Amino acid sequence: MSPAASPAGGPTRYDVGRDDLARLLHDQPRYRLDQVWEGLHRRALAPADISNLPSALRERLESELPPALSPVTESTSDGGETVKFLWRLCDGATVETVLMHYPAHSDTAARTTVCVSSQAGCAMACSFCATGQAGFERHLSAGEIVEQVIRAQQRANRHPDGPRRVSNVVFMGMGEPLANLDPVWAAVRRLHDDVGIGARKLTISTVGLVPGIDRLAAADLPVGLAVSLHAADDDLRNQLVPVNRRWPIAELTAACHRYIAATGRRVSFEWALISGVNDRWSDADRLAELARSLRAHVNLIPLNPTPGYPVQGSSRNRVHAFARRLSAAGITTTIRDTRGSDIDAACGQLRAGHTATALAPPRRR
């Protein structure tokens, strides 16, 4: 897709490549290119704040390289450790980004994660997801994706306890990343090569677009893959995740096997637990069998409420019992913290102010 354009018609800040920036700086000493590029990416600075540049050049860059994202609202939760941003893009589309700070534990280091959107809206129509209920508007450009991380990093620099460095990026916000893979991969390369985030700290989520998984398997960076599974039998998954009708579970798992063989990375299965729908022992046993065949990690997500899906998430007791059953079957299982559910920032809740279309709950046979 073509780069995002500013209201003035020119490219926005992070849709300018290094060669384009070099042409923009044709009248400057050669070392200015490195100073500007590093300032924008590695240091996450706006042009006005790149202090080793002359003030006239800073003013010029602010004018000629405007941001793609204009802040609309910022909401906080979890004592300020979760921040949701609503951004307006140059054409009026809106997207959301979530910044999450996690403390260190006995088995994990402290980390700061940014959940980015890859599309405005989503065409996948997963029944329990607010973004899917709202429908699809357009793809995001690579620069619009990268800028979400940069703006989140700028916010993390203002943490009350001192600056925090973004350590992880997950493509789990609005949209299906593999349906917009060229810009998503360009953003991954920029985040890895120029922002400095390691490939193993970058995770792309998908509802199961098999051609996209195969492209990831053949790519030159071993990023993480998270599959939004939610059901381990085709009948139920067809209802929860309609793309399963195109690529059913057998084809999806075969693609995951190919990805693992090519990258050496473990696949994660995301499973939103819905009361009476996919939280039965038979569901756990099918999931365990599938995860065991791939040595996959399972992330259990208590379903977060959305306005267009009149079904409740599984109870806390059921979630933990489901996790214990998987663990007893030898499956590495975690229960995801429902960060930011009170500000509609948790999994499945992002919709950027769009009106959700009410969807019927699935029927178990």
C-alpha positions in Angstrom: 0.0 0.0 0.0 1.1 3.6 -0.5 2.5 5.4 2.6 0.2 7.4 4.7 -0.1 11.0 3.6 -0.3 14.0 5.9 -3.0 16.6 5.5 -0.6 18.6 3.5 -0.2 15.7 1.1 3.4 14.7 2.0 4.5 11.5 3.8 4.1 11.2 7.5 7.0 10.9 9.9 7.6 7.1 10.0 6.5 6.3 6.5 9.7 8.0 5.3 12.4 5.5 4.6 16.1 6.1 5.1 16.7 6.9 1.4 13.8 9.3 1.4 15.1 11.0 4.5 18.6 11.3 2.8 16.9 13.1 -0.1 15.1 15.4 2.3 18.4 16.3 4.0 20.3 16.8 0.7 21.5 20.2 1.8 22.8 19.0 5.2 26.1 17.4 6.2 26.1 13.6 5.7 26.2 12.8 9.4 22.8 14.6 9.9 21.1 11.6 8.4 22.3 9.3 11.1 21.5 11.9 13.8 17.9 12.3 12.6 17.3 8.6 11.9 18.6 7.5 15.3 16.8 10.3 17.0 13.5 9.3 15.5 13.9 5.5 16.1 16.4 4.5 18.7 15.8 7.5 20.9 12.1 7.8 20.1 12.2 11.6 19.9 10.1 14.0 18.0 12.2 16.2 15.6 11.9 19.2 18.0 13.5 17.2 20.8 16.6 16.0 18.8 18.9 18.3 20.7 22.0 17.6 18.5 20.3 19.2 15.5 20.3 22.9 14.8 17.1 24.5 15.8 16.2 25.6 12.2 16.5 22.0 11.1 14.4 20.8 13.9 11.7 23.2 13.0 11.9 22.2 9.4 11.6 18.5 10.2 8.6 19.1 12.4 6.9 20.8 9.5 8.0 18.5 6.7 7.6 15.2 8.7 4.3 15.5 10.6 3.1 12.6 12.8 0.5 10.2 11.5 -1.2 9.8 14.9 -3.1 12.6 16.6 -4.1 11.9 20.2 -7.8 11.8 20.9 -8.0 10.3 24.4 -5.7 8.5 26.8 -7.1 6.2 29.5 -5.2 4.6 32.4 -5.9 1.5 34.5 -4.1 -0.8 36.9 -2.7 2.1 38.9 -1.3 3.7 35.8 0.5 0.6 34.6 -1.9 0.1 31.7 -2.4 3.0 29.2 -4.8 2.9 26.2 -4.4 5.5 23.5 -7.0 6.4 21.0 -5.4 7.9 17.9 -6.9 9.7 14.9 -5.1 9.1 11.6 -4.7 11.6 8.8 -7.8 10.5 6.9 -10.0 10.5 10.0 -9.8 6.7 10.8 -9.2 5.8 14.4 -7.1 3.1 16.1 -6.1 2.1 19.6 -2.8 1.1 21.1 -2.2 -0.3 24.6 1.0 0.1 26.7 1.5 -2.3 29.6 4.1 -2.3 32.3 4.7 -5.6 34.1 6.8 -5.9 37.3 9.5 -8.5 37.8 8.6 -11.9 39.3 10.6 -14.8 40.6 10.7 -16.4 37.1 10.3 -13.4 34.8 12.1 -10.0 34.4 10.2 -6.7 34.4 9.0 -5.8 30.9 7.1 -3.1 29.1 4.9 -4.3 26.3 3.1 -2.4 23.5 0.0 -3.9 21.8 -0.3 -2.4 18.4 -3.1 -2.3 15.8 -2.4 -3.3 12.2 -5.7 -2.3 10.7 -8.5 0.2 11.4 -11.2 -2.3 12.3 -11.1 -6.0 11.2 -12.7 -8.1 8.6 -12.3 -11.5 10.4 -15.7 -11.1 12.2 -14.8 -13.2 15.2 -18.0 -13.2 17.2 -16.7 -12.4 20.7 -14.3 -9.6 19.6 -15.4 -6.0 19.6 -13.1 -5.0 16.7 -14.6 -7.8 14.6 -18.1 -6.7 15.5 -17.3 -3.2 14.3 -16.1 -4.3 10.8 -13.2 -3.4 8.6 -12.2 0.2 7.6 -8.7 0.0 6.1 -5.1 -1.3 6.5 -2.5 0.7 8.4 0.8 1.6 6.8 4.2 0.4 8.2 4.8 4.0 9.5 1.5 4.1 11.3 2.3 0.9 13.0 5.8 1.9 14.0 4.7 5.3 15.3 2.3 3.5 17.7 5.4 2.0 19.4 7.3 5.2 19.3 4.5 7.2 20.9 4.1 4.5 23.5 7.8 4.7 24.3 7.5 8.4 24.7 4.8 7.8 27.2 6.8 5.1 29.0 9.7 7.6 29.4 7.3 9.6 31.7 6.6 6.7 34.1 6.4 8.0 37.6 9.1 5.6 38.8 11.5 6.5 36.0 11.8 5.9 32.3 10.8 2.4 31.1 12.1 0.9 27.9 9.7 -0.9 25.6 10.9 -4.4 25.6 8.1 -6.3 23.8 5.7 -5.6 20.9 2.7 -7.7 20.2 0.6 -7.4 17.1 -2.6 -8.2 18.9 -4.5 -4.9 18.7 -7.1 -4.0 16.1 -7.0 -6.0 12.9 -5.6 -9.2 11.5 -1.9 -8.7 11.0 -1.5 -11.5 8.4 -4.1 -9.8 6.3 -1.9 -6.8 6.1 1.4 -8.6 6.1 3.6 -6.5 3.8 3.2 -3.3 6.0 3.3 -5.4 9.1 6.6 -7.0 8.1 8.1 -3.7 7.1 7.2 -2.4 10.6 8.7 -5.5 12.1 12.0 -4.9 10.3 12.0 -1.2 11.3 11.3 -2.1 15.0 14.1 -4.8 14.9 16.7 -3.0 12.9 16.2 0.6 13.9 14.3 0.8 17.1 16.3 -2.1 18.5 13.7 -4.6 19.7 14.9 -8.3 19.3 13.0 -10.7 17.1 12.1 -12.9 20.0 10.4 -9.9 21.6 8.1 -9.4 18.6 5.0 -11.5 18.4 2.5 -11.6 15.6 -1.0 -12.9 16.2 -3.4 -14.4 13.7 -6.8 -16.1 13.6 -5.3 -18.7 11.3 -4.4 -17.3 7.8 -2.4 -20.2 6.6 -0.6 -18.4 3.6 0.5 -15.7 6.1 1.9 -18.3 8.5 3.9 -19.9 5.7 5.3 -16.5 4.8 6.4 -15.9 8.4 8.0 -19.4 8.3 10.1 -18.3 5.3 10.9 -14.8 6.6 14.4 -13.8 7.8 13.5 -12.9 11.4 12.2 -15.6 13.8 9.4 -13.6 15.3 6.9 -15.2 17.7 3.6 -16.6 16.4 0.4 -16.6 18.5 -2.7 -18.3 17.0 -6.1 -17.2 18.3 -7.5 -20.7 18.4 -10.5 -20.6 20.8 -11.9 -24.0 19.7 -10.2 -27.3 18.9 -13.0 -28.7 16.7 -14.1 -27.3 13.4 -17.8 -27.2 14.2 -17.3 -24.8 17.1 -14.4 -22.9 15.6 -16.4 -22.2 12.4 -18.9 -20.3 14.6 -16.3 -18.5 16.8 -13.7 -17.8 14.1 -15.3 -17.8 10.7 -12.0 -17.9 8.8 -11.8 -21.5 10.0 -14.2 -22.4 7.1 -11.4 -21.4 4.7 -8.5 -22.9 6.6 -9.8 -25.6 9.0 -7.9 -26.8 12.0 -6.0 -29.6 10.2 -4.6 -27.1 7.7 -3.9 -24.6 10.4 -1.9 -27.1 12.5 0.0 -28.3 9.5 1.1 -24.7 8.8 2.1 -24.4 12.5 4.3 -27.5 12.1 5.9 -25.9 9.1 6.5 -22.7 11.0 8.1 -24.5 14.0 10.3 -26.6 11.7 11.5 -23.4 9.9 12.0 -21.1 12.8 12.6 -23.3 15.9 10.1 -21.1 17.7 7.3 -22.4 19.8 3.7 -21.5 18.8 1.3 -20.1 21.4 -2.4 -20.8 21.3 -4.7 -18.0 22.6 -8.0 -19.3 24.0 -10.7 -16.9 25.2 -12.8 -18.9 27.8 -16.5 -18.5 27.2 -18.9 -19.9 29.8 -20.7 -23.0 28.5 -19.2 -22.6 25.0 -15.5 -23.7 25.0 -14.7 -24.2 28.7 -15.9 -27.8 29.1 -13.6 -30.7 30.0 -14.0 -32.1 26.4 -12.8 -28.7 25.1 -9.7 -28.9 27.4 -9.0 -32.4 26.3 -9.2 -31.6 22.6 -7.0 -28.5 23.2 -4.5 -30.6 25.1 -4.2 -33.1 22.3 -3.7 -30.4 19.7 -1.2 -28.5 21.8 0.7 -31.6 22.6 1.2 -32.4 18.9 2.9 -29.0 18.4 4.4 -28.6 21.9 2.5 -25.4 21.9 2.1 -23.0 24.9 -1.5 -22.2 25.8 -2.6 -18.7 27.0 -6.0 -18.8 28.6 -7.9 -15.5 28.5 -11.1 -15.0 30.5 -13.5 -13.6 28.0 -13.7 -9.8 28.3 -17.2 -8.3 27.9 -18.1 -6.6 24.6 -21.3 -4.9 23.7 -22.1 -7.1 20.7 -21.7 -10.5 22.3 -24.3 -11.5 24.9 -22.3 -14.3 26.5 -20.3 -14.3 29.8 -16.7 -15.2 30.2 -15.9 -18.3 32.3 -15.8 -17.9 36.1 -12.5 -17.5 37.8 -12.9 -20.9 39.3 -13.6 -22.5 35.9 -10.6 -20.7 34.3 -8.2 -22.1 37.0 -9.8 -25.6 36.8 -9.4 -25.5 33.0 -5.8 -24.5 33.4 -5.1 -27.3 35.9 -6.6 -29.9 33.5 -4.3 -28.7 30.7 -1.3 -28.7 33.0 -2.1 -32.2 34.2 -2.1 -33.3 30.5 1.5 -31.9 30.2 0.6 -28.6 28.5 2.5 -25.5 29.5 -0.3 -23.1 30.4 -0.7 -19.6 31.6 -3.7 -17.4 32.5 -3.4 -14.0 30.9 -3.9 -11.1 33.2 -7.0 -9.2 32.0 -5.2 -5.9 31.9 -7.3 -2.8 31.3 -10.7 -4.4 31.1 -12.2 -1.4 32.9 -11.1 0.9 30.1 -11.9 -1.5 27.3 -8.2 -2.2 26.7 -8.1 -5.9 27.3 -8.1 -8.7 24.7 -11.0 -8.5 22.3 -12.3 -5.1 23.6 -10.5 -2.7 21.2 -12.9 -1.0 18.8 -11.8 2.7 18.7 -15.2 4.1 19.3 -16.9 2.1 16.5 -20.4 0.8 17.1 -20.5 -3.0 17.6 -22.9 -5.2 15.7 -24.7 -7.7 18.0 -23.8 -11.2 17.1 -25.6 -14.4 18.1 -23.7 -16.7 20.5 -22.6 -20.1 19.2 -24.6 -23.2 19.6 -23.0 -26.4 21.0 -23.9 -29.6 19.3 
